[in-house]
């Protein structure tokens, strides 16, 4: 997936890594976070802050989605930095 992003010269839209594995519960919940399973990643957290729509590049978003990732931009509480490889857990 990141090879595709590099090949398409879109790496400038994925400059900041906000984390992947972190054993914790979801913010404001008792439910275990997908970060605790290592199946999610946060990208560009400085400009894709929780509660905002963020600025994920549409082609980068499509690459992630084509590989089975769900974007936090679609969550009830917007989380545009967040990409996870599972849903409905």
N, C-alpha and C positions, 0 to 999 in steps of 0.2 A: 504494500500500500504506500509506504513512504518512498519506495523506489519509483512508483508512478508519479507521486508528487514532485520528486526531483526531476524525473524525465520530462514532465510537463512544465518545469521551471516555475513551480508554485511554492517553493520552499520559503519564500519571503512571507507567505501567509501563515506559516507554522513556525514562527521564530522562538516562541517562549513556551517552555514545558512547565506545566503547573503541578505535575505529579501523576503517578499511576498507582502503585501499590501503597496502601496505607490502611492498616487494620483499625477500623473505626466504624461508628454508626453514622447514618445520614444526618446531616445538620438538621436539628429540630425534630428528630425522630428517634425511635428505639430500634429501627430496622437497620440491619447491617448494610453498609455501603458496598456498592459494586467495586469500589477501590480496595476494600478488604479482600476481595477475591482476585484482584489483579486483572480485572476484565474491563477496566475503564481507564481513560486518560483525560487529563485536562490540558488544553492548548490555549495559549495566549490569555492567561487569566487576567492580566492587567487591563486588557481592552475588551474582554468578554466576561464582565463581572456578573455575579449572581443577581438575578432580578432584572437584567437588561436583555435586550434582544441580541446584542453583540454584533460582531462584524465578520462572521465566518465567510470566507470566500465561497461563492456558489459552486465552483468547480472542485474545491477541496472537500466541501460538504458532500458532493455527489460521489467522489472517490470513497470517502468513508462509508457512506450509505450503500454503495455498490458492494462493499466488503462486509455488509451485515451490521454495521454500527448504527446505533440510535443516537440522535443528537439531543442534548439537554435543552436545546432551544424549543423543543416541542413539549417540555414538561409543564405541569400546572404552574410551578414556580420556575420561571425561566432560569436556565443554567447553561448559557451558550459556550462556556469553555469546555463543557463535559461531553465526552463521547463514550458510549458503553457498548459492549459486544453482546449484551443480553437485554431482554425486555420481559415484562410480565412475570417477574420473579417474586 
